[in-house]
Amino acid sequence: MLVRKMIAAASLGLTVAALSPAGAALAEPYSLPIATSPAAPPPPDSAAVAVQQDLAQVGVAAFTAPAFRVGLIRHVVLFRFLKDVTPFQKAEIARRFLELAVDSRRPDGRPVVESIETGFQNGGEGVDEGYQMGFLVSFRSEGDRNYYVGRPVVNQPAYFDPAHDAFKTFAAPYLAGIMTFDYRVAALARPPEPVKAAGARAGHRK
């Protein structure tokens, strides 16, 4: 019986040796990758890095001031809803978002938002990636936008909009995804106004 156990152990050793590269050292158990380890978060994009650098350079008070980089700023927000969210709940989310045009104010009462518009996705290109509702928020400066956006960019409660922060808390349980895209309006193109005929300007004469 003892001989059989020794033969089996020797065979197992040969099998392991055959599967291991010649002369390879066994890895330390804690150096092996764990399959269930969560993936590392993606690195911040260049725009996010630039915004954080601005914040660090000028300080939070200047970064969120109305006069910080005055100019028309667009803040695009897209929502993808969970499957069980009802049309009534979507309408309530839109209503509360639109109310931020009035409720988003600085401590002295000055409004932060210039305008908000919204609508449901109705295009047929098939590249919406499941996003169903969009909002376009306009600001008069980057400072107003920064104050409105708040966390995670600005984390000091005295320097971000409590109304918008409360809306984010309200809407979060209904959302499967959210996307934002901000830009400063650098150029605007419109078709030329049609030229009226001379006869139309003078009026019809008999």
C-alpha positions as CSV (number, residue, x, y, z in Angstrom):
1,M,0.0,0.0,0.0
2,L,2.8,2.4,0.9
3,V,4.5,1.6,-2.4
4,R,1.4,2.4,-4.3
5,K,1.1,5.8,-2.6
6,M,4.8,6.6,-3.4
7,I,4.3,5.6,-7.1
8,A,1.1,7.8,-7.3
9,A,2.9,10.8,-5.7
10,A,5.9,10.3,-8.1
11,S,3.5,10.2,-11.1
12,L,1.8,13.4,-9.9
13,G,5.1,15.1,-9.6
14,L,6.1,14.1,-13.1
15,T,2.8,15.4,-14.4
16,V,3.3,18.8,-12.8
17,A,6.9,19.0,-14.0
18,A,5.8,18.2,-17.5
19,L,3.3,21.1,-17.4
20,S,5.8,23.6,-16.0
21,P,8.4,25.3,-18.2
22,A,11.9,23.9,-17.5
23,G,13.7,25.8,-14.8
24,A,10.7,28.2,-14.2
25,A,10.2,29.3,-10.6
26,L,6.8,29.0,-9.1
27,A,5.0,32.4,-8.7
28,E,4.3,33.8,-5.3
29,P,0.6,33.3,-4.6
30,Y,0.0,37.0,-3.9
31,S,1.6,38.1,-7.2
32,L,-0.9,36.3,-9.3
33,P,-3.8,38.4,-10.9
34,I,-7.2,38.0,-9.3
35,A,-9.9,37.4,-12.0
36,T,-12.6,39.2,-9.9
37,S,-10.6,42.3,-9.3
38,P,-12.5,45.4,-10.4
39,A,-11.2,47.2,-13.5
40,A,-9.3,50.4,-12.8
41,P,-11.4,53.5,-13.6
42,P,-10.5,55.2,-16.9
43,P,-8.1,58.1,-16.6
44,P,-9.7,61.5,-16.8
45,D,-9.8,63.0,-20.3
46,S,-7.8,66.1,-21.3
47,A,-10.7,68.5,-20.8
48,A,-11.3,67.2,-17.2
49,V,-7.6,67.5,-16.4
50,A,-7.5,71.1,-17.8
51,V,-10.6,72.1,-15.7
52,Q,-8.9,70.7,-12.5
53,Q,-5.8,72.6,-13.4
54,D,-7.7,75.8,-13.7
55,L,-9.4,75.2,-10.3
56,A,-6.0,74.5,-8.7
57,Q,-4.5,77.6,-10.2
58,V,-7.1,80.3,-9.5
59,G,-8.8,78.8,-6.4
60,V,-12.4,77.8,-5.9
61,A,-13.8,81.3,-5.3
62,A,-12.5,82.7,-8.6
63,F,-13.3,79.4,-10.5
64,T,-17.0,79.7,-9.6
65,A,-17.4,83.5,-9.9
66,P,-19.8,84.9,-12.5
67,A,-16.9,86.8,-14.2
68,F,-14.7,83.8,-14.7
69,R,-14.3,83.5,-18.5
70,V,-17.4,85.3,-19.6
71,G,-18.9,83.9,-22.8
72,L,-21.7,81.7,-24.0
73,I,-21.3,78.1,-22.6
74,R,-23.4,75.2,-23.6
75,H,-23.8,72.2,-21.2
76,V,-25.3,69.2,-23.0
77,V,-26.8,66.4,-20.8
78,L,-28.1,63.1,-22.1
79,F,-30.1,60.6,-20.0
80,R,-30.6,56.9,-20.5
81,F,-33.3,55.5,-18.2
82,L,-33.7,52.2,-16.4
83,K,-36.2,49.9,-18.2
84,D,-38.9,50.2,-15.5
85,V,-39.0,54.0,-15.4
86,T,-42.5,55.1,-16.4
87,P,-43.5,58.0,-18.8
88,F,-44.8,59.9,-15.7
89,Q,-41.5,59.6,-14.0
90,K,-39.6,60.8,-17.1
91,A,-41.9,63.7,-17.3
92,E,-41.3,64.6,-13.6
93,I,-37.6,64.4,-14.2
94,A,-37.9,66.8,-17.1
95,R,-40.1,69.1,-15.1
96,R,-37.7,69.3,-12.2
97,F,-34.7,69.8,-14.5
98,L,-36.4,72.7,-16.2
99,E,-37.2,74.3,-12.9
100,L,-33.5,74.7,-12.3
101,A,-33.7,77.7,-14.7
102,V,-35.4,79.4,-11.8
103,D,-34.1,77.6,-8.7
104,S,-30.4,77.6,-9.5
105,R,-29.3,80.8,-7.9
106,R,-26.3,82.2,-6.1
107,P,-26.5,83.1,-2.4
108,D,-27.2,86.8,-3.4
109,G,-30.2,85.7,-5.5
110,R,-28.6,86.1,-8.9
111,P,-29.6,83.4,-11.4
112,V,-26.9,80.9,-12.6
113,V,-28.6,79.5,-15.7
114,E,-29.4,81.5,-18.8
115,S,-31.8,78.9,-20.3
116,I,-32.7,75.2,-20.3
117,E,-34.4,73.3,-23.1
118,T,-35.2,69.6,-23.3
119,G,-36.7,66.9,-25.6
120,F,-36.8,63.2,-26.3
121,Q,-34.6,61.5,-28.8
122,N,-36.5,61.2,-32.1
123,G,-33.7,60.8,-34.7
124,G,-33.4,57.7,-37.0
125,E,-29.6,57.5,-37.4
126,G,-29.3,54.7,-34.8
127,V,-26.3,56.1,-33.0
128,D,-27.9,57.4,-29.8
129,E,-26.5,54.5,-27.8
130,G,-29.8,54.2,-25.9
131,Y,-29.9,57.8,-24.6
132,Q,-33.5,58.9,-24.6
133,M,-33.8,62.4,-23.2
134,G,-31.5,65.4,-23.8
135,F,-31.1,68.8,-22.2
136,L,-29.2,71.9,-23.3
137,V,-28.3,74.3,-20.6
138,S,-26.8,77.7,-21.4
139,F,-24.6,79.8,-19.2
140,R,-23.1,83.3,-19.5
141,S,-19.7,82.3,-18.3
142,E,-17.6,79.3,-17.3
143,G,-17.8,80.5,-13.7
144,D,-21.6,80.1,-13.8
145,R,-21.3,76.7,-15.3
146,N,-18.7,75.6,-12.7
147,Y,-20.9,76.8,-9.9
148,Y,-23.9,75.0,-11.4
149,V,-22.1,71.7,-12.1
150,G,-20.6,71.4,-8.6
151,R,-19.5,67.9,-7.6
152,P,-17.4,66.1,-8.5
153,V,-15.5,69.2,-9.9
154,V,-16.2,71.5,-7.0
155,N,-16.7,69.8,-3.7
156,Q,-17.1,72.8,-1.3
157,P,-20.8,73.3,-0.6
158,A,-20.4,77.1,-0.4
159,Y,-19.3,77.1,-4.0
160,F,-21.8,75.0,-5.8
161,D,-25.5,75.2,-6.6
162,P,-27.6,73.3,-3.9
163,A,-30.6,73.1,-6.2
164,H,-28.7,71.3,-9.0
165,D,-27.0,69.1,-6.4
166,A,-30.5,68.1,-5.0
167,F,-31.8,67.4,-8.5
168,K,-28.9,65.0,-9.2
169,T,-29.7,63.1,-6.0
170,F,-33.4,62.9,-7.0
171,A,-32.7,61.7,-10.6
172,A,-29.9,59.2,-9.9
173,P,-32.2,56.2,-9.0
174,Y,-34.0,56.4,-12.4
175,L,-30.9,56.6,-14.6
176,A,-29.0,53.8,-16.3
177,G,-26.5,56.2,-17.8
178,I,-25.7,59.9,-18.2
179,M,-23.5,61.8,-20.6
180,T,-22.4,65.4,-20.5
181,F,-20.6,67.5,-23.1
182,D,-19.7,71.1,-22.5
183,Y,-18.4,73.7,-25.0
184,R,-17.8,77.4,-25.4
185,V,-19.7,78.7,-28.4
186,A,-16.7,79.7,-30.7
187,A,-18.6,80.1,-33.9
188,L,-22.2,80.4,-35.1
189,A,-23.3,80.0,-38.7
190,R,-26.7,80.8,-40.1
191,P,-28.0,80.9,-43.7
192,P,-28.3,84.4,-45.1
193,E,-31.6,86.2,-45.0
194,P,-33.6,85.9,-48.2
195,V,-33.4,89.0,-50.4
196,K,-36.8,90.5,-51.0
197,A,-37.7,91.4,-54.6
198,A,-37.8,95.1,-55.4
199,G,-41.4,94.7,-56.5
200,A,-42.4,93.1,-53.2
201,R,-40.8,96.0,-51.3
202,A,-42.5,98.7,-53.4
203,G,-45.9,96.9,-53.3
204,H,-47.9,95.6,-56.2
205,R,-48.9,98.2,-58.7
206,K,-51.7,97.9,-61.3
